[in-house]
Amino acid sequence: MARKLVVKRGGKLGAPPGTLLHIGRHKPDSAAIRLITYGPEQLEESPVENLARFQRPERAGQISWLNVDGLADPAVVESLGSLYELHPLVMEDILNTDQRPKVEEYPGYLYIVLRMLRFDKDRQQIHSEQLSLVLGKDYVLSFQERPGDVFEGVRERLRAGRRIRFMRSDYLAYALLDAVVDHYFEMLEYIGEQVEELEDQVIDAPGPDTLARMHHYKREMLLLRKSIWPLRELLSRLARDENPLISEETRLYLRDVYDHVIHVMDSIDTIRELLVSMLDLYLSSVSKRTNEIMKVLTIFASLFMPLTFIVGVYGMNFDVMPELRWVWGYPAVMLLMLVLVVGLLVLFRRRRWI
């Protein structure tokens, strides 16, 4: 069964932007689509199993949230785009999952892109995926790259009939943005704990593994910063620009999310600075250990240098050497070498070299 692929802007397939190409041999996995329709008094939650028969919910006073998990099948995005009258560029950006966080205004809806980040504790890696939100007057569409998200808290609030059930669709969009940003805090808290443990390791027993972990976390912090930094401008625009889809009350909440993002950026910068200082501390610790080793080796070399001279002198093959046939020659030489060693140790101790 052939499928369609939207070519990226400036892609390598030799087709103009937005061109749909048919590619065979591979049948994509079907996306998981879930619809939540709610109002002050009721909530309906169900999966969308047959997209061909799906009708756009249009009930007065009710908000619909359609969540799509997985973008393997572009036909799903194309069908929903036709149903909700999305611009072709919006559908293209949804499928091209390397977009920078941004917000774009279209007639009747807003298109919002941001990064949803999750931390794999087993591999100690950050997984980044694109989250696309389409905010309309009475609906919100969310598109994720793969199953699994950070929105369970929002779903629980909807099921519990809390404040969100009495608000407009813009408040739902705010709740989704807030859930993503709150998960940034959880992720940074865990990474901060790991970095603190790494700091203790740098002080106590630095090694090659310690250096590798420091560079790993520095790369992860760089990824975080690149993913979150543009989110400031996005939230600033949503909270500042006049748009009939966003009420004045929701703008207050968006400003709060903006403050949270600033806090996240400060935390990222703090961890990055800590990692840089830890790298300097690691290099100092390694240099100190190397100096201690060289110090011990130098002391041993200094102790054996006069002993080597003495045995070298008496190891010469001359027939006439006064001490060679002396009865006390050997004990005297051994005593001399012992006195030299003790004398050098006393000298090093007084100079505080050991």
LUMVOGU-704445 format. One record per residue (C-alpha): residue in three letters; residue number from 0; x, y, z. Coordinates in nm, 4 decimals, m for minus. Layout:
// residues N
+------+-----+----------+----------+----------+
| rest |  nr |       px |       py |       pz |
+------+-----+----------+----------+----------+
|  ALA | NUM |        X |        Y |        Z |
...
+------+-----+----------+----------+----------+
END
This chain:
// residues 354
+------+-----+----------+----------+----------+
| rest |  nr |       px |       py |       pz |
+------+-----+----------+----------+----------+
|  MET |   0 |   0.0000 |   0.0000 |   0.0000 |
|  ALA |   1 |   0.1523 |   0.3285 |  m0.1037 |
|  ARG |   2 |   0.1819 |   0.6171 |   0.1369 |
|  LYS |   3 |   0.2494 |   0.9879 |   0.0990 |
|  LEU |   4 |   0.5439 |   1.1799 |   0.2264 |
|  VAL |   5 |   0.5635 |   1.5558 |   0.2545 |
|  VAL |   6 |   0.9009 |   1.6813 |   0.1377 |
|  LYS |   7 |   1.0832 |   1.9208 |   0.3690 |
|  ARG |   8 |   1.1630 |   2.2714 |   0.2571 |
|  GLY |   9 |   1.4877 |   2.2535 |   0.0693 |
|  GLY |  10 |   1.4878 |   1.8730 |   0.0897 |
|  LYS |  11 |   1.7125 |   1.6393 |  m0.1073 |
|  LEU |  12 |   1.4425 |   1.4656 |  m0.3019 |
|  GLY |  13 |   1.4472 |   1.7211 |  m0.5799 |
|  ALA |  14 |   1.0833 |   1.8247 |  m0.5409 |
|  PRO |  15 |   0.9484 |   2.1700 |  m0.4542 |
|  PRO |  16 |   0.8325 |   2.2359 |  m0.0973 |
|  GLY |  17 |   0.4967 |   2.0819 |  m0.0096 |
|  THR |  18 |   0.5111 |   1.8234 |  m0.2899 |
|  LEU |  19 |   0.3479 |   1.4909 |  m0.2018 |
|  LEU |  20 |   0.5456 |   1.1869 |  m0.3125 |
|  HIS |  21 |   0.4116 |   0.8305 |  m0.3182 |
|  ILE |  22 |   0.6413 |   0.5749 |  m0.1626 |
|  GLY |  23 |   0.5654 |   0.2040 |  m0.1699 |
|  ARG |  24 |   0.7042 |  m0.1129 |  m0.0085 |
|  HIS |  25 |   0.6298 |   0.0004 |   0.3443 |
|  LYS |  26 |   0.2971 |   0.0196 |   0.5181 |
|  PRO |  27 |   0.3192 |   0.2736 |   0.7999 |
|  ASP |  28 |   0.1904 |   0.2033 |   1.1456 |
|  SER |  29 |  m0.1481 |   0.3582 |   1.2120 |
|  ALA |  30 |  m0.1544 |   0.6540 |   1.4479 |
|  ALA |  31 |  m0.3417 |   0.6365 |   1.7788 |
|  ILE |  32 |  m0.6077 |   0.9074 |   1.7867 |
|  ARG |  33 |  m0.8041 |   0.9954 |   2.0967 |
|  LEU |  34 |  m1.0889 |   1.2453 |   2.1259 |
|  ILE |  35 |  m1.2026 |   1.4174 |   2.4453 |
|  THR |  36 |  m1.5134 |   1.6341 |   2.4232 |
|  TYR |  37 |  m1.6132 |   1.8209 |   2.7361 |
|  GLY |  38 |  m1.8218 |   2.0957 |   2.8858 |
|  PRO |  39 |  m1.9127 |   2.2129 |   3.2372 |
|  GLU |  40 |  m2.1557 |   1.9263 |   3.2918 |
|  GLN |  41 |  m2.0220 |   1.6341 |   3.0887 |
|  LEU |  42 |  m1.7141 |   1.4712 |   2.9372 |
|  GLU |  43 |  m1.6828 |   1.2106 |   2.6643 |
|  GLU |  44 |  m1.3557 |   1.0297 |   2.5974 |
|  SER |  45 |  m1.3085 |   0.7747 |   2.3209 |
|  PRO |  46 |  m1.0535 |   0.6543 |   2.0638 |
|  VAL |  47 |  m1.1017 |   0.7373 |   1.6963 |
|  GLU |  48 |  m1.0758 |   0.4004 |   1.5250 |
|  ASN |  49 |  m1.2175 |   0.4871 |   1.1837 |
|  LEU |  50 |  m1.0869 |   0.8188 |   1.0609 |
|  ALA |  51 |  m1.2873 |   0.7948 |   0.7367 |
|  ARG |  52 |  m1.6121 |   0.8159 |   0.9348 |
|  PHE |  53 |  m1.4890 |   1.0697 |   1.1858 |
|  GLN |  54 |  m1.6898 |   1.3908 |   1.2006 |
|  ARG |  55 |  m1.5629 |   1.7142 |   1.3445 |
|  PRO |  56 |  m1.7371 |   1.7717 |   1.6836 |
|  GLU |  57 |  m1.9385 |   2.0930 |   1.6768 |
|  ARG |  58 |  m2.1540 |   2.1096 |   1.9880 |
|  ALA |  59 |  m2.2466 |   2.4476 |   2.1276 |
|  GLY |  60 |  m2.0651 |   2.5261 |   2.4522 |
|  GLN |  61 |  m1.8347 |   2.2240 |   2.4286 |
|  ILE |  62 |  m1.4605 |   2.1966 |   2.3690 |
|  SER |  63 |  m1.2936 |   1.9096 |   2.1843 |
|  TRP |  64 |  m0.9369 |   1.7900 |   2.2233 |
|  LEU |  65 |  m0.8104 |   1.5580 |   1.9514 |
|  ASN |  66 |  m0.4732 |   1.4011 |   2.0281 |
|  VAL |  67 |  m0.2712 |   1.2133 |   1.7631 |
|  ASP |  68 |   0.0081 |   0.9819 |   1.8815 |
|  GLY |  69 |   0.2474 |   0.9001 |   1.5976 |
|  LEU |  70 |   0.3166 |   1.0635 |   1.2630 |
|  ALA |  71 |   0.4173 |   0.7544 |   1.0655 |
|  ASP |  72 |   0.1154 |   0.7874 |   0.8369 |
|  PRO |  73 |   0.0952 |   1.1321 |   0.6699 |
|  ALA |  74 |  m0.2541 |   1.0412 |   0.5455 |
|  VAL |  75 |  m0.3838 |   1.0902 |   0.9009 |
|  VAL |  76 |  m0.2523 |   1.4462 |   0.9147 |
|  GLU |  77 |  m0.3800 |   1.5101 |   0.5648 |
|  SER |  78 |  m0.7305 |   1.3876 |   0.6557 |
|  LEU |  79 |  m0.7484 |   1.5899 |   0.9759 |
|  GLY |  80 |  m0.6040 |   1.8909 |   0.7968 |
|  SER |  81 |  m0.8821 |   1.8737 |   0.5398 |
|  LEU |  82 |  m1.1439 |   1.8267 |   0.8108 |
|  TYR |  83 |  m1.0244 |   2.1255 |   1.0144 |
|  GLU |  84 |  m0.9259 |   2.3329 |   0.7079 |
|  LEU |  85 |  m0.5590 |   2.3577 |   0.7996 |
|  HIS |  86 |  m0.3190 |   2.5344 |   0.5672 |
|  PRO |  87 |  m0.0871 |   2.3015 |   0.3647 |
|  LEU |  88 |   0.2155 |   2.4687 |   0.5271 |
|  VAL |  89 |   0.0793 |   2.3761 |   0.8700 |
|  MET |  90 |   0.0396 |   2.0118 |   0.7683 |
|  GLU |  91 |   0.3910 |   2.0182 |   0.6251 |
|  ASP |  92 |   0.5342 |   2.1586 |   0.9505 |
|  ILE |  93 |   0.3487 |   1.8969 |   1.1548 |
|  LEU |  94 |   0.5117 |   1.6163 |   0.9559 |
|  ASN |  95 |   0.8569 |   1.7759 |   0.9385 |
|  THR |  96 |   0.9557 |   1.7168 |   1.3003 |
|  ASP |  97 |   1.2652 |   1.9358 |   1.3127 |
|  GLN |  98 |   1.0804 |   2.2640 |   1.3548 |
|  ARG |  99 |   1.1995 |   2.5350 |   1.5903 |
|  PRO | 100 |   0.9495 |   2.6281 |   1.8660 |
|  LYS | 101 |   0.7232 |   2.8955 |   1.7219 |
|  VAL | 102 |   0.3669 |   3.0279 |   1.6994 |
|  GLU | 103 |   0.1960 |   3.1242 |   1.3735 |
|  GLU | 104 |  m0.1397 |   3.2903 |   1.3187 |
|  TYR | 105 |  m0.3805 |   3.1631 |   1.0544 |
|  PRO | 106 |  m0.7414 |   3.2599 |   0.9855 |
|  GLY | 107 |  m0.9483 |   3.1013 |   1.2620 |
|  TYR | 108 |  m0.6666 |   2.9210 |   1.4486 |
|  LEU | 109 |  m0.3154 |   2.9376 |   1.5913 |
|  TYR | 110 |  m0.0405 |   2.6889 |   1.5136 |
|  ILE | 111 |   0.2063 |   2.6280 |   1.7998 |
|  VAL | 112 |   0.5224 |   2.4150 |   1.7883 |
|  LEU | 113 |   0.7392 |   2.3220 |   2.0864 |
|  ARG | 114 |   0.9603 |   2.0389 |   2.2056 |
|  MET | 115 |   0.8314 |   1.7760 |   2.4477 |
|  LEU | 116 |   1.1273 |   1.6322 |   2.6377 |
|  ARG | 117 |   1.1543 |   1.3132 |   2.8402 |
|  PHE | 118 |   1.4538 |   1.1713 |   3.0248 |
|  ASP | 119 |   1.5464 |   0.8054 |   2.9861 |
|  LYS | 120 |   1.6913 |   0.7136 |   3.3266 |
|  ASP | 121 |   1.8271 |   0.3814 |   3.2015 |
|  ARG | 122 |   2.0335 |   0.5354 |   2.9203 |
|  GLN | 123 |   2.0729 |   0.8733 |   3.0907 |
|  GLN | 124 |   1.9575 |   1.0484 |   2.7734 |
|  ILE | 125 |   1.7032 |   1.3147 |   2.6859 |
|  HIS | 126 |   1.4472 |   1.2170 |   2.4236 |
|  SER | 127 |   1.3119 |   1.5120 |   2.2304 |
|  GLU | 128 |   1.0032 |   1.5060 |   2.0129 |
|  GLN | 129 |   0.8049 |   1.7729 |   1.8361 |
|  LEU | 130 |   0.4643 |   1.8646 |   1.9755 |
|  SER | 131 |   0.2317 |   2.0545 |   1.7411 |
|  LEU | 132 |  m0.0784 |   2.2288 |   1.8758 |
|  VAL | 133 |  m0.3587 |   2.3786 |   1.6703 |
|  LEU | 134 |  m0.5778 |   2.6118 |   1.8748 |
|  GLY | 135 |  m0.9198 |   2.6924 |   1.7360 |
|  LYS | 136 |  m1.2260 |   2.8598 |   1.8800 |
|  ASP | 137 |  m1.3718 |   2.5409 |   2.0284 |
|  TYR | 138 |  m1.1029 |   2.2803 |   1.9711 |
|  VAL | 139 |  m0.7389 |   2.1898 |   2.0254 |
|  LEU | 140 |  m0.5471 |   1.9483 |   1.8048 |
|  SER | 141 |  m0.2234 |   1.7977 |   1.9360 |
|  PHE | 142 |   0.0193 |   1.5960 |   1.7229 |
|  GLN | 143 |   0.3009 |   1.3919 |   1.8793 |
|  GLU | 144 |   0.5777 |   1.1959 |   1.7119 |
|  ARG | 145 |   0.5328 |   0.8818 |   1.9213 |
|  PRO | 146 |   0.3008 |   0.7357 |   2.1848 |
|  GLY | 147 |   0.3386 |   0.8554 |   2.5412 |
|  ASP | 148 |   0.3190 |   1.2113 |   2.6718 |
|  VAL | 149 |   0.3117 |   1.4292 |   2.9842 |
|  PHE | 150 |  m0.0584 |   1.5177 |   2.9629 |
|  GLU | 151 |  m0.2046 |   1.2628 |   3.2041 |
|  GLY | 152 |  m0.2411 |   1.5319 |   3.4689 |
|  VAL | 153 |  m0.4476 |   1.7427 |   3.2265 |
|  ARG | 154 |  m0.6693 |   1.4436 |   3.1480 |
|  GLU | 155 |  m0.7212 |   1.3762 |   3.5187 |
|  ARG | 156 |  m0.8249 |   1.7374 |   3.5759 |
|  LEU | 157 |  m1.0738 |   1.7110 |   3.2908 |
|  ARG | 158 |  m1.2191 |   1.3883 |   3.4292 |
|  ALA | 159 |  m1.2419 |   1.5348 |   3.7793 |
|  GLY | 160 |  m1.4508 |   1.8270 |   3.6525 |
|  ARG | 161 |  m1.2175 |   2.0969 |   3.7740 |
|  ARG | 162 |  m1.1777 |   2.4565 |   3.6545 |
|  ILE | 163 |  m1.0517 |   2.3535 |   3.3129 |
|  ARG | 164 |  m1.3964 |   2.2137 |   3.2255 |
|  PHE | 165 |  m1.5491 |   2.5617 |   3.2576 |
|  MET | 166 |  m1.2895 |   2.7425 |   3.0474 |
|  ARG | 167 |  m1.2434 |   2.7984 |   2.6748 |
|  SER | 168 |  m1.0132 |   2.6093 |   2.4405 |
|  ASP | 169 |  m0.7327 |   2.8600 |   2.4978 |
|  TYR | 170 |  m0.7166 |   2.7483 |   2.8614 |
|  LEU | 171 |  m0.6777 |   2.3875 |   2.7460 |
|  ALA | 172 |  m0.3881 |   2.4931 |   2.5218 |
|  TYR | 173 |  m0.2352 |   2.6743 |   2.8190 |
|  ALA | 174 |  m0.2749 |   2.3600 |   3.0338 |
|  LEU | 175 |  m0.0913 |   2.1510 |   2.7736 |
|  LEU | 176 |   0.1921 |   2.4063 |   2.7493 |
|  ASP | 177 |   0.2124 |   2.4222 |   3.1281 |
|  ALA | 178 |   0.2314 |   2.0408 |   3.1531 |
|  VAL | 179 |   0.5244 |   2.0333 |   2.9097 |
|  VAL | 180 |   0.7120 |   2.3071 |   3.0984 |
|  ASP | 181 |   0.6426 |   2.1478 |   3.4378 |
|  HIS | 182 |   0.7989 |   1.8262 |   3.3081 |
|  TYR | 183 |   1.1123 |   2.0279 |   3.2278 |
|  PHE | 184 |   1.1413 |   2.0987 |   3.6027 |
|  GLU | 185 |   1.1103 |   1.7297 |   3.6930 |
|  MET | 186 |   1.3758 |   1.6405 |   3.4387 |
|  LEU | 187 |   1.6143 |   1.9133 |   3.5565 |
|  GLU | 188 |   1.5670 |   1.8101 |   3.9190 |
|  TYR | 189 |   1.6759 |   1.4552 |   3.8383 |
|  ILE | 190 |   1.9707 |   1.5706 |   3.6259 |
|  GLY | 191 |   2.0743 |   1.8097 |   3.9039 |
|  GLU | 192 |   2.0857 |   1.5185 |   4.1504 |
|  GLN | 193 |   2.3011 |   1.3175 |   3.9093 |
|  VAL | 194 |   2.5388 |   1.6098 |   3.8620 |
|  GLU | 195 |   2.5729 |   1.6517 |   4.2410 |
|  GLU | 196 |   2.6680 |   1.2836 |   4.2729 |
|  LEU | 197 |   2.9147 |   1.3329 |   3.9902 |
|  GLU | 198 |   3.0685 |   1.6261 |   4.1761 |
|  ASP | 199 |   3.1368 |   1.4026 |   4.4781 |
|  GLN | 200 |   3.2964 |   1.1478 |   4.2449 |
|  VAL | 201 |   3.5199 |   1.4169 |   4.0930 |
|  ILE | 202 |   3.6476 |   1.5076 |   4.4396 |
|  ASP | 203 |   3.6855 |   1.1551 |   4.5778 |
|  ALA | 204 |   3.7883 |   0.9332 |   4.2858 |
|  PRO | 205 |   3.8082 |   1.1050 |   3.9452 |
|  GLY | 206 |   3.8634 |   0.8792 |   3.6465 |
|  PRO | 207 |   3.8005 |   0.8496 |   3.2715 |
|  ASP | 208 |   3.4394 |   0.7451 |   3.3365 |
|  THR | 209 |   3.3857 |   1.0643 |   3.5359 |
|  LEU | 210 |   3.5121 |   1.2768 |   3.2487 |
|  ALA | 211 |   3.2885 |   1.0943 |   3.0002 |
|  ARG | 212 |   2.9808 |   1.1510 |   3.2182 |
|  MET | 213 |   3.0603 |   1.5225 |   3.2503 |
|  HIS | 214 |   3.0841 |   1.5635 |   2.8737 |
|  HIS | 215 |   2.7622 |   1.3620 |   2.8345 |
|  TYR | 216 |   2.5667 |   1.5914 |   3.0668 |
|  LYS | 217 |   2.7148 |   1.8978 |   2.8985 |
|  ARG | 218 |   2.5762 |   1.7757 |   2.5656 |
|  GLU | 219 |   2.2383 |   1.7060 |   2.7257 |
|  MET | 220 |   2.2289 |   2.0587 |   2.8711 |
|  LEU | 221 |   2.3099 |   2.2016 |   2.5290 |
|  LEU | 222 |   2.0190 |   2.0056 |   2.3800 |
|  LEU | 223 |   1.7899 |   2.1337 |   2.6549 |
|  ARG | 224 |   1.8939 |   2.4930 |   2.5996 |
|  LYS | 225 |   1.8435 |   2.4738 |   2.2238 |
|  SER | 226 |   1.4987 |   2.3185 |   2.2728 |
|  ILE | 227 |   1.3747 |   2.5578 |   2.5409 |
|  TRP | 228 |   1.5331 |   2.8918 |   2.4520 |
|  PRO | 229 |   1.2932 |   2.9721 |   2.1612 |
|  LEU | 230 |   0.9975 |   2.8870 |   2.3869 |
|  ARG | 231 |   1.0454 |   3.2202 |   2.5628 |
|  GLU | 232 |   0.9627 |   3.4170 |   2.2491 |
|  LEU | 233 |   0.6690 |   3.1856 |   2.1753 |
|  LEU | 234 |   0.5088 |   3.2393 |   2.5169 |
|  SER | 235 |   0.5888 |   3.6087 |   2.5094 |
|  ARG | 236 |   0.3964 |   3.6458 |   2.1837 |
|  LEU | 237 |   0.1002 |   3.4468 |   2.3104 |
|  ALA | 238 |   0.0828 |   3.6549 |   2.6292 |
|  ARG | 239 |   0.1443 |   3.9890 |   2.4586 |
|  ASP | 240 |  m0.0196 |   3.9892 |   2.1152 |
|  GLU | 241 |  m0.3894 |   4.0600 |   2.0822 |
|  ASN | 242 |  m0.5769 |   3.7630 |   1.9414 |
|  PRO | 243 |  m0.9496 |   3.6817 |   1.9725 |
|  LEU | 244 |  m0.8652 |   3.3148 |   2.0376 |
|  ILE | 245 |  m0.6835 |   3.3976 |   2.3633 |
|  SER | 246 |  m0.8715 |   3.5708 |   2.6421 |
|  GLU | 247 |  m0.7184 |   3.8253 |   2.8774 |
|  GLU | 248 |  m0.7520 |   3.5815 |   3.1682 |
|  THR | 249 |  m0.5602 |   3.3100 |   2.9839 |
|  ARG | 250 |  m0.2859 |   3.5611 |   2.9035 |
|  LEU | 251 |  m0.2235 |   3.5916 |   3.2772 |
|  TYR | 252 |  m0.1674 |   3.2157 |   3.2978 |
|  LEU | 253 |   0.0585 |   3.2256 |   2.9925 |
|  ARG | 254 |   0.2716 |   3.4892 |   3.1629 |
|  ASP | 255 |   0.3097 |   3.2494 |   3.4542 |
|  VAL | 256 |   0.4307 |   2.9773 |   3.2157 |
|  TYR | 257 |   0.6716 |   3.2332 |   3.0664 |
|  ASP | 258 |   0.8155 |   3.2921 |   3.4149 |
|  HIS | 259 |   0.8529 |   2.9165 |   3.4571 |
|  VAL | 260 |   1.0497 |   2.8954 |   3.1324 |
|  ILE | 261 |   1.2808 |   3.1750 |   3.2549 |
|  HIS | 262 |   1.3322 |   2.9733 |   3.5730 |
|  VAL | 263 |   1.4090 |   2.6619 |   3.3674 |
|  MET | 264 |   1.6660 |   2.8539 |   3.1620 |
|  ASP | 265 |   1.8312 |   2.9811 |   3.4817 |
|  SER | 266 |   1.8477 |   2.6242 |   3.6144 |
|  ILE | 267 |   2.0030 |   2.5019 |   3.2881 |
|  ASP | 268 |   2.2656 |   2.7770 |   3.2994 |
|  THR | 269 |   2.3403 |   2.6934 |   3.6641 |
|  ILE | 270 |   2.3943 |   2.3247 |   3.5858 |
|  ARG | 271 |   2.6098 |   2.4108 |   3.2831 |
|  GLU | 272 |   2.8279 |   2.6421 |   3.4945 |
|  LEU | 273 |   2.8546 |   2.3707 |   3.7589 |
|  LEU | 274 |   2.9679 |   2.1211 |   3.4949 |
|  VAL | 275 |   3.2306 |   2.3656 |   3.3670 |
|  SER | 276 |   3.3633 |   2.4206 |   3.7196 |
|  MET | 277 |   3.3589 |   2.0439 |   3.7737 |
|  LEU | 278 |   3.5681 |   1.9972 |   3.4609 |
|  ASP | 279 |   3.8249 |   2.2438 |   3.5975 |
|  LEU | 280 |   3.8158 |   2.0619 |   3.9308 |
|  TYR | 281 |   3.8628 |   1.7285 |   3.7535 |
|  LEU | 282 |   4.1661 |   1.8565 |   3.5646 |
|  SER | 283 |   4.3094 |   1.9977 |   3.8876 |
|  SER | 284 |   4.2493 |   1.6687 |   4.0695 |
|  VAL | 285 |   4.4126 |   1.4655 |   3.7933 |
|  SER | 286 |   4.7053 |   1.7081 |   3.7821 |
|  LYS | 287 |   4.7427 |   1.6864 |   4.1603 |
|  ARG | 288 |   4.7406 |   1.3060 |   4.1521 |
|  THR | 289 |   5.0011 |   1.3106 |   3.8746 |
|  ASN | 290 |   5.2196 |   1.5489 |   4.0774 |
|  GLU | 291 |   5.1905 |   1.3222 |   4.3841 |
|  ILE | 292 |   5.3011 |   1.0229 |   4.1777 |
|  MET | 293 |   5.5910 |   1.2175 |   4.0262 |
|  LYS | 294 |   5.6880 |   1.3348 |   4.3741 |
|  VAL | 295 |   5.7121 |   0.9774 |   4.5047 |
|  LEU | 296 |   5.9080 |   0.8634 |   4.1984 |
|  THR | 297 |   6.1458 |   1.1598 |   4.2318 |
|  ILE | 298 |   6.2116 |   1.0775 |   4.5974 |
|  PHE | 299 |   6.2894 |   0.7162 |   4.5141 |
|  ALA | 300 |   6.5186 |   0.8259 |   4.2303 |
|  SER | 301 |   6.6969 |   1.0698 |   4.4625 |
|  LEU | 302 |   6.7480 |   0.7983 |   4.7246 |
|  PHE | 303 |   6.8910 |   0.5461 |   4.4823 |
|  MET | 304 |   7.1102 |   0.7904 |   4.2922 |
|  PRO | 305 |   7.4035 |   0.7953 |   4.5480 |
|  LEU | 306 |   7.3595 |   0.4226 |   4.6111 |
|  THR | 307 |   7.3902 |   0.3564 |   4.2410 |
|  PHE | 308 |   7.7079 |   0.5685 |   4.2340 |
|  ILE | 309 |   7.8652 |   0.3734 |   4.5193 |
|  VAL | 310 |   7.7922 |   0.0267 |   4.3817 |
|  GLY | 311 |   7.9002 |   0.1501 |   4.0409 |
|  VAL | 312 |   8.2380 |   0.2527 |   4.1753 |
|  TYR | 313 |   8.2946 |  m0.0814 |   4.3476 |
|  GLY | 314 |   8.1718 |  m0.2681 |   4.0464 |
|  MET | 315 |   8.4661 |  m0.1534 |   3.8370 |
|  ASN | 316 |   8.7081 |  m0.4280 |   3.7331 |
|  PHE | 317 |   9.0412 |  m0.2880 |   3.8613 |
|  ASP | 318 |   9.2982 |  m0.5104 |   4.0234 |
|  VAL | 319 |   9.4283 |  m0.2417 |   4.2594 |
|  MET | 320 |   9.1470 |  m0.0925 |   4.4760 |
|  PRO | 321 |   9.2322 |  m0.0387 |   4.8451 |
|  GLU | 322 |   8.8977 |  m0.1469 |   4.9900 |
|  LEU | 323 |   8.8499 |  m0.4614 |   4.7811 |
|  ARG | 324 |   9.0557 |  m0.6844 |   5.0100 |
|  TRP | 325 |   8.9636 |  m0.5089 |   5.3346 |
|  VAL | 326 |   8.7801 |  m0.7386 |   5.5811 |
|  TRP | 327 |   8.5337 |  m0.4691 |   5.6830 |
|  GLY | 328 |   8.4910 |  m0.3296 |   5.3328 |
|  TYR | 329 |   8.1508 |  m0.4792 |   5.2599 |
|  PRO | 330 |   7.9899 |  m0.3889 |   5.5980 |
|  ALA | 331 |   8.1346 |  m0.0379 |   5.5709 |
|  VAL | 332 |   7.9872 |   0.0188 |   5.2260 |
|  MET | 333 |   7.6455 |  m0.1112 |   5.3359 |
|  LEU | 334 |   7.6552 |   0.1138 |   5.6405 |
|  LEU | 335 |   7.7502 |   0.4102 |   5.4232 |
|  MET | 336 |   7.4574 |   0.3480 |   5.1923 |
|  LEU | 337 |   7.2190 |   0.3183 |   5.4901 |
|  VAL | 338 |   7.3487 |   0.6453 |   5.6380 |
|  LEU | 339 |   7.2998 |   0.8185 |   5.3017 |
|  VAL | 340 |   6.9403 |   0.6984 |   5.2708 |
|  VAL | 341 |   6.8512 |   0.8042 |   5.6261 |
|  GLY | 342 |   7.0268 |   1.1360 |   5.5821 |
|  LEU | 343 |   6.8373 |   1.2116 |   5.2586 |
|  LEU | 344 |   6.5042 |   1.1184 |   5.4196 |
|  VAL | 345 |   6.5760 |   1.3525 |   5.7116 |
|  LEU | 346 |   6.6690 |   1.6303 |   5.4686 |
|  PHE | 347 |   6.3502 |   1.5810 |   5.2625 |
|  ARG | 348 |   6.1431 |   1.5818 |   5.5800 |
|  ARG | 349 |   6.2954 |   1.9074 |   5.7059 |
|  ARG | 350 |   6.2342 |   2.0677 |   5.3663 |
|  ARG | 351 |   5.8729 |   1.9376 |   5.3799 |
|  TRP | 352 |   5.9101 |   1.7568 |   5.0513 |
|  ILE | 353 |   5.7585 |   1.4465 |   5.2077 |
+------+-----+----------+----------+----------+
END
